[in-house]
Amino acid sequence: MANLVEISHGYEPEGAYCTKAFLTAYGFHVVIQNEHHLAVNPALRVALGGYRLLIPKSEAEEAQDLLRSVNVGEISADDSDQPVCLECGYIGLQRKRSWIWFLIALAQGIPFVPYRNKLTCSDCGATQQR
């Protein structure tokens, strides 16, 4: 533990595990300090300093540069399979279900709700067919 340095910390386990998985995918050796204590007793998160990500001193600067590049937006996921809004170009289209169909299906004893091909943009509200 003497040659490990903290590169990140947070109070939510999801962020710590995502950051650890991201850095591990790039070949870094990451340790989350106190992860088991905090999983058993979440009330100790502040007292123990949260989920601290530790990495060997020799890899710390490169890992911090990689994390900064993600925050700046230089690295992005391939969103080619995601539908894009034709109005504004936002990649956040969602299929909205109508509650009336759920009530009709429930009243008639239908075991499914009809599939809907309309997608709604969560940014501008435009709808389009899939």
N, C-alpha and C positions, 0 to 999 in steps of 0.2 A: 504494500500500500504506500510505501514511501515514495515511489516514483510515479504515482498516479496524481493527476491534477483534475480539478473540477472544470468542465467546459460549459455546463448548463445545469440549471436546476428549476424545478417547478413543483407545484403542489397537487397536480392532477396526474394520476398514473397513466392515463391515455397518452398524454403528451410525451411523457418520459419514455414509454415503450415505443412510440412511433419514432422518436428521435433516435433511440437505441437501434431499432431495426433499420432505419435509414443509414446510420453510420456503419452498422455491421454489413450492410449490403455493399458499401464502398470499401470494405476490408479493414475497418478499424476494430480494435478490441475495446469494447465499452462495458463498464460495470455500473450498475445502479446501486448506490449505497442505500442501505436500510430499506430496500424494497419489500422484504418480507415482514419487517416490523410494521411498516406503514400499511401493508395490506391487511394485517390482522387488527390493527388499531389505528384507523384513520384520524382519530383525534390527536395523534402525536405528530401529524404532518408539519405543523409550524414549529413545534418544539425540537424536532430532529432536523429541521432545515429543509424539509421536503424531499422530493426524489432528486438526488444529486447524481449527475452523470459524470463518471470518472473515466479518464483515458490516460494511457501512458504519456509521460512528459514529451517523449520524442515525436508523438503523433498529434499533440494538442493543437499546435498552430495550424496545421493542415486541416484538421477537423473543424476548427473554428471558422476557417475561411470557407469551408464547404457549407457550414450552417449559415453563414452570412450570405452566401450566394443564393441559398434557398429563400431567405427572407427578402432579398432584393428582387428575386424573381428570375434569375439567370437560368435556373434549372426548372423545367416544367414537365409535367406528365404528358404523355401522348394522349390527347383527347380526340383522336380521329374517329373512335366508335361512338362518341357522344353526339346527340342531335344538336344542331345549332339553330338559333332563332333566325328566321329570315328577315325580320324587321331590324333588330339591333345587333345581331351577331353574338349574343350571349350564350354560353354553354351551360344552361341551367333549366332546360325544359323538363317539365314534370307532367305526368299523366294524372289528371284530377278525376276522382270518382264522384259521381252524383249520389247523394244519399237517398234520393227517391228510388233509384234502382235497387238499392239495398233493401229498402222497406217493401218494395213489390216482390222481390225475390224471397224475402222472409215470409211474407203473407201467403205466397203461392207454394211455398215449400221447395223452391228451386235451390239446388245446392251450390249455385255459383252466381256471381254478379257479371252481367255482360261486359265484354272487353270493349274498351273505348279507344279509338285511334287518334283522338285529339290530344295534342300536347300544348301546354300553356307555359309561356316564358315567365320565370319568376322575377325577371328584371323589369320588363316593360308590359307584361300582361297579354301580349299577343298570342293568339291561338293558331295552330296549323295542323294539318293532317299528317300523320306519320307515313 
